Amino acid sequence: MLLLLLGLVALASACSPSTTPEEPTTTTGLVADDEPTTSLEPSAVVGSGEGSLIPPPQSATARSHVGYTFPEPPAYPDGPTDAGLSETITNLFNGLEVSLNLERVVEISESGDPRAAWLIADLMRFIAPGDTLDLLTAAFQDLTETSLSSDPIVQRSQWQSATDHMMAWDIPALDEYQMWKGRIFTIIDDRWAPFFDDASSDIDWRVLSWGGVLIDDRPLGTETACARGCIPALDDPAVTSAAEGDWYPDDSIVFGVTIDGESRAYPKNIMEVHEMVNDTLGGRRIGLPYCTLCGSAQAYLTDSVPDGSAVPVLRTSGLLSRSNKVMFDLNTFSVFDTFTGVAVSGPSRAEGIILEQASVVTSLWGDWKEAHPDTTIVASDGGVGRTYPPDPLRGRDENGPIFPIGDVDERLAAQAKVLGLIGPDGVPIAFPVDEARAFLDGGGTITYQGVSVVPNASGLTAVAAAGSDPGVHEAFWFAWSQFHPDTQLWHPPG
């Protein structure tokens, strides 16, 4: 039996709603001494001088979400992979189904090429704590000439700490990295092969990781669970009127979507179990991924594809990119960037497809149905005869990222909730939810290039010129800022 699978029971299901992984024992407070306070020129001020935009920091210091300062990156060659190193890695990976050859791991660690540390970190993901993991950790430290011992994250995950370092350093991968990494992952689930086989994909394979579950490749409309385990999408859920939605507590969170005058509420506890919904609302076909790790529910108009292209059926792959779920289209096995809706692999990438977004409002159910009395809500059993606990994840994501994200933008705490907006000029802007809501409730206005941030139920949304929808949503700051590193951060006056 595959040696790598020995560690899966201990490490699996970090993304699964049925398991709560061990949390870090260290504080998640950020070091904020270097927080920038410089505002942009008055022409970029948001809303009649009420508040300003803070640009991205220029500091080269890289810190983790727990305030750990990453050491300087090791020097690495910029040429092709050494032939001897390439042969050693190939031999190691070709034998993974039988065993992990530790002698070859040592040979790799002695190569002096830190780019190979990406592969060592990838192997660490699938090995349970013990002597083998310790040897891999030592190999990683030898390759990078660094020690992980001072990183608080290493206490909960040697793999997370190692990968955080590589992401913060932004070290390039070896030429054959995609092929070798695919060898590891397709041993776990060979249904991921189409992703790795696409040589022209725009996927950054370095930051791709395993979320602890397998792929959801069930046909559209399937109500039964995955035979091998997955996060099962909910297709065309049954819905009820607001009055019949009294099964859901008024003080519980829903993700509200309104399209062409039709509103629907998606209860958070149901979304935590399925993490993906394919639905029809306002006469449009939509897909709603919910990345619990990023605190981000989004709505994509999946029928916003070129004429002649099949409407995507969105599914959860079981993979992650910078702690964000990797979604794909069941029809073409094209990967879509979950945060931006851009097709990054497969036929959809070749067509240049970018899915249009509709806004999602994060609100309490009682406030949403008061503001939208004609709303529907997903039925208590989802239409699939299932029972959903009130809090499936039991607070799993409240104490900081549990998957690698590298260094963070310290203008806000990693888990701060922001409303993200891409302005008409293409500039991403983030609004801290609590501060923006308090400012609006106090009579302030927030407008940028004709796009206004406004209250909606107990949440926030945005309205563009002529009432059009700019497609905004809430997310944890670490997620929004790493997918939009050039974000301008709104700051209230005072």
N, C-alpha and C positions, 0 to 999 in steps of 0.2 A: 504493500500500500504506500502511496505517495508520502514521503517523509514530511513534506511541508504541511500536510493536512493534520499532523499531530497537534499543531498549535491552534487550529481553527476554533475548537470549542471554547477555548479561553478568550479568543479575540473576536469572534464573530458577533454580528448583530449590534454593533455600535450604532447603526442607523435604524435598527429594528425597534418598533414600539413595544415589543414584548420583553425587552431586556434593558436594564439601566446599567451602563458600564461604570466602573469605579471612577470617581471624580478626583481631580488633583487635591492634594492636602495642603497646597500652598495658597497664599493669597493671590487674587487676580487683580489687585490694584495696579494701575499704571503709573510709571514715573512720568510726571507731566512738567518737569522743570523747564523743558525746552519748547513748550507749547507756543506756536507762533501767534502773534497778535496783530500782525500787519494787515491793514485793510487794502482793498483795491482802490483804484481811482474812483472819484464820485460817479463817473458814467456807468460804473458797474454796480453801484449800490442798489439794493433791492428795496423798492417801495418808497418813494418820496423821502428818502433819507432815513427811513425807519428800519434800521438794521444794516448790516454790511456783509460782504463776502470775504472769507478768509481763504487765501490761496493755499495750495499744498505746501507742506514744509520743504525747505531746501537742505535741511540737515542731512549729513551722510550717515549719522548714527543710526544703526538698525537695532531695534529692541523688539522683544516678543510681547505678547499680550499680558504676561505676568511681570513685565518690567526688566527682564533679563537682557543685558546688552550682548549682542552677538560679537564674537571676536572678529578680527580682520580676516577676510577670506584667504585661503591658501593660494599660492601661485599654481597655475596649471598651464600645460602646453596648449597651443592653439592649432596644432597640425592634426593630421589624421591619426587614428588609433594605431599604436605600435602593433606590429604584426604578431609578436609573441604574446602580448596582452590580449589581443583579439582572439587568438587561438585558445588561450587559457579560459577566457570567459565563455567561448562557444562550447568548449568541452564541458565546462561546469554546468551550463544551462541545458545542454543536450542530455545530461544524466539526471536531471532533477526529478523525473518521475520515479527513479529508483532510490536515489539518496542525494544528500547535499555533501559534496566532496570538500571537506574542510581544508585539505592540503591545497586545493586550488584557490580557496578563499584566501589562504595565507599568501599564496603567490600573487594574487591580485593586490593584496594589501602592501606588498613589497614593490609594486610597479612604479610607485611615485607619481601616479597620475590621478589627481583628486576627482577627475570627471567620472572615474569608475565608482566613486562613492555613492552615486545615484543608485547603482545596481545593488550595492551592499545594503543601502537603506531599504530598497524594495524587498529584498529577501527578509529583512528584519520584520517586516509587516506580518509575515506568515509563520514566524517561529515563536513558540511559547517561551516564557521566561525560563532560563536555565543556562547550562554551560554553552550550548550552541549559540544562543542569542548573545551571550557575553563575548564569545569569540568574534561574532559579526560586529559587535560594538567596538571591540578592540581594533578590528580591521578598518572600520570606518575612521576611528581616531588616528590610526597610523597614516591612512591615506590623506586625511585633511590636516594632520599635524595640530590637532586640537583635542581638548578634553571636554566631554559632556557633563562632567561631574558637578559643575557649578550651575548648570541649568536646572531650575526647579522642575521643569516638565519631565526630566529624565526619571524622576521618582515614580511617575505613573506610566511612562512609555518611552523606552529607549528609541523605538522607531520614530515616534513623533518628534522627539528632540533632534534626532539625526536629520530627519527630513526638514524640520523647521530651519536648521542651520543651512542646508543646501538651498532652500528657497530664499532665505534672507541673503545669502551670498550670490545667488543667481548664477551659479556655475553652469556652464554649458554641459550638455551630455555628449557621450561618445557617439561616433558616426552611426553605429549599428544599434543604438539604444532602443529604438522602437521595436526592432525585431527581438532583441533579448528580453525586453520587458514583456512583450506579448507572449513569449514562451512561458514566463511565470504565470501570467494571468489566465491564459487559456488552459493551463493544467487545472486551475480551479474551476473554470467554466468555459468550455470550448465555444459557447455561443457568443462570446465576446470577440471571436476571431475576426469578423468583418470590420470591427473598429481598428484593430491593429494591422490588418492587411492593407488598409488604404494608405498608400505611400504619399498621396497628395493632400492628406488631411491637414487642417490647421490646428490640430490638438497639440497643446504643450504636454508632451508625454511625461515630462519630469514631474509635474505636479498632479498627475493622475494617480489616485490611490483607490484602495478597496474599502467600501463602506460596511462590509460585514454580511452582505446579503447577495443573492444571485439575481440574474436578469429576469425581468417580467416580460416574457414574449408571448403571453396568452393572446389569442385573437380578440378583437373588439367585441365587447358584450359578454365576455366570459365572467361568470359569477363565482366560480370555484377558485380555491386558492392554488397557488403554484405548487406543482408536485414536489419540486426540490427546494422550495422556500424562496420568497421574494417579497418586495413591497408591492402589493397588488393594486393597480390602478382601479378606480371606480368609474365605470362607463355609464353614461346616461342615467344618473341616479334618480330614483323616485323622489318627488318633491311634494310638499303640502303648502297650504296657505299659512300666513303668519299666525292666524288664530289656532290652527292645528299644530303649530310649532311650540306649544306651551310645554312640551316635554323637555325643551332645552332651557336652562336657567337664563333669566334676563341679564345676569351679571357675568355670563360666560361669553367668550370671544367668538365672533364670526368674521369671515372674510366676505365682504359684500361687493358684488359686481353689478353694475347697471349697463346694459347695452341696448341702445335704441328704445329707451323707455321701460325696459323690462328688468326688474331687479331680482337678485337671488342671493341668499345667504348660505355660506358653506361653513358649518360648525367646525371649530378648531379641533375638537376631539376626533371627529371623523377624518379630517384632513391629516391628522397625525398618524392615523393608521394607514391611509391609502397614499398620501403624498402626491397623488396625481388624479385628476378628474378630467374626463372628456365629456363634453356636454353641449347642449344647444341653448342659446339664450339670445333673445331679441332677433331671432331669425339667423343668427350667426353660429358657426361651429367654433367652439372654444376649447382650449386645453389649459388646465390650471395646475401647474406644479407648485408644491409647497415644500420648500427646503427647511426642515425643522432646524437643521444645524445653522442656517443663516437667518432664521426668523423671517423668511421671505416667502409670501404667497404672491404669485403673479398670474396674470390672465393673458393668454395669447389667442389671437384670432387665427385659428389654424386654417381657416378658409381663405386667408390672405396670401395665397400662393398663385403663381402664374397660371393662366388658362392651360388646361391640359395636364396639370400636375395633380396627383391625388392629394386629397386633404390629409395631412399627417395625423396619425394616431399616436399620441405621446405616451411613452412608457418610461419607467425608472430602470436604469441599467444595473444598479447596484454599485456603480463606480462613483468616485468623487473627484472634483477638481477644485483645489483650494477650499476644501470643506463644503463645496456646493455640489448638490446632486447633479449627476450627468444624465440628461434625458435624451431619448432617441425616438425616431419615428419608426413605428412597427412596420410600415409599408416598405420602406427603403433601407432600413437600418442606418439611416443618416443620424449622426450625432448633432444635437443642437446645444449651443451654449445656453444653459438654463437661465442665466442672468440677463442675457441680451437678446435671445431669440435668433441668433445668427447660426446658420447651418455651418458646421466646421468639418464635416466629413461626409462621404457618400455622395449619391446623386443629388441630394438637395444642396450640398456645398457647390457642386459643379454648376447648378442652376443659379447660384447666388441668392438663395432664399433667405430672407430675414422676416421672421414672423412679427406682425404688428401687435403691439401690446394695448390692452385696455386697462384702465385703472382698477386697483383693488383697494378697498377701504377696510382697515382693521378697526372693528367697533365692537362694543357690547351688543348683544342680541336685542336687549330691551330698547336701546337707543336706535338701533338700525331699523327695527320694525316700526318704531314711532315716526322716524324720518321717512320711511318708505312703506306705508301701510299696505300697499299692494304687493309687497315682496313675497316670494316663495322661499322656502327653506328646505334643504335636503331632509328627507324623511329620517326618522330616528333609527331605522334599520338600514338606511342607505338604499333601500329597495332590493337588497340582497339577503335579507333575513339575518343580519348580523347584529350583535350587541356591542356597543362601544362604551368603554369605561370613561368616566368624566375626565381623567387625566392619564392617558395611555403612557406618556413618557415619564411621568412622575418627576418633573422638574429637571430632566437630564441635561438640558442645554443652558441652565441658568448660571453656571459658574465658569463660563469661558469656553472657547473652542476645544473640542476633544479630538480634533484631527489637525494635521499640520496646516498652518497658514503663513509660516515664515514671520517676517517682521510686520509691524502694524503702523498705521498712521495714528499718531498720538494726539491729534487734535481733539478726539473724543475717546472715551473708554470703548473697548472692543465690542461690548454688548449693548452699547447705547443704541436706541431705536431712532432711525432717521427715515424721513420721507424722501425718496430719490426722484429726481427730475432731470431729464435731458432737455435743455433749453432749445429754442428754435435755431440758435447759433451752433448747436452741437455740444455746448459746454455742460457737463454734468454738475448739478447742484444738489446738495444734501441739506435737509432741514431737520435739526434735532426735534423730535416729535413733541416732547413735553414743553420745550421752550417756545416752539412755534405756536402750539395750541394756546398756551397762556398769553402770548402776545396778541393773537387774534381775538381771544376772548376779552382782552382788555381794550379792544377797539382798534388795534393796529391793522395795517394792510401789508400783504406781501405779494409783490408783483415783479416779474422779471420778463422783459421782452414780450409783454402781452400775455404771459401765463401767470395766473393768480393761484396761490395756495389758499384754500378755503376749508372751513369745517364741514364735515359730513357725518351726521350722527355723532358718535363720540370719537370719531377718527378724523383724519385729514385726507384731502384729495386735492386735485388741481384742475383748473379749467383754462383752456386756451382760447384764442380768438374765436368769436362766433360760437362759443360754447363747445368747441371740439375737445376731444379727450386726449391729453398728452401721454396717457399710459403710465401713471405713477404707482408706486407701491412702497410699503415699509420694508425695512431690512435691518439687521444688525450692522453697525457702522463698519466693523472689520470686513464684512462681506461687500457692502456697497463700495467702500474705498479701495479694496483690492481689485475689483472688477472695473472700477472707474478711478484709477489713481490720480487723474488730473482734476478731481472733484473740487469745486469751490464750496466751502462750508458756510452756510448762513449763520450769522450771529446777531442776536437781538440787540437793540440799543441799550446803552447803559453799562 
